[in-house]
Amino acid sequence: MTDVVVIGDGPAGSALAAACRAVGVDALLVGADDPWTATYGVWADDLDRLDVLAGENVLASRHPDIHAWTHRRHRLARPYGVIDNEALRRALRATTASVDARVDRVDVG
């Protein structure tokens, strides 16, 4: 029996379904399986702490030295990464059942 149905299979919905599965909640992911075309960036150390990814490398690139400029240059002491969308998609969906569908209406009752 499915405990949770997640409608929307983009990065947020896929992450929610994977997080449910990580704590033993059976989740079904419903969506159109469209490609993820946006470019996503993340503080790499935040990503490293996510148990739901189980050590999977989902970064297309990792940059140890990030700088910001105002009236002068500031070194930000955190690594930054650009997400590899397909790798993230595979990692998040590895343990989650999914249905390729479009949801037009949801009735609660």
VENZI-V671284 format. One record per helix or strand. SS is the DSSP state (H for helix, E for strand). FROM is the first residue (numbers start at 1). TO is the last residue. If there is no record, write none. Layout:
((SS/FROM/TO) (SS/FROM/TO))
This chain:
((E/4/7) (H/11/22) (E/27/31) (E/41/43) (H/44/48) (H/51/53) (E/59/63) (E/66/69) (E/73/76) (E/80/83) (H/85/93) (E/97/100))
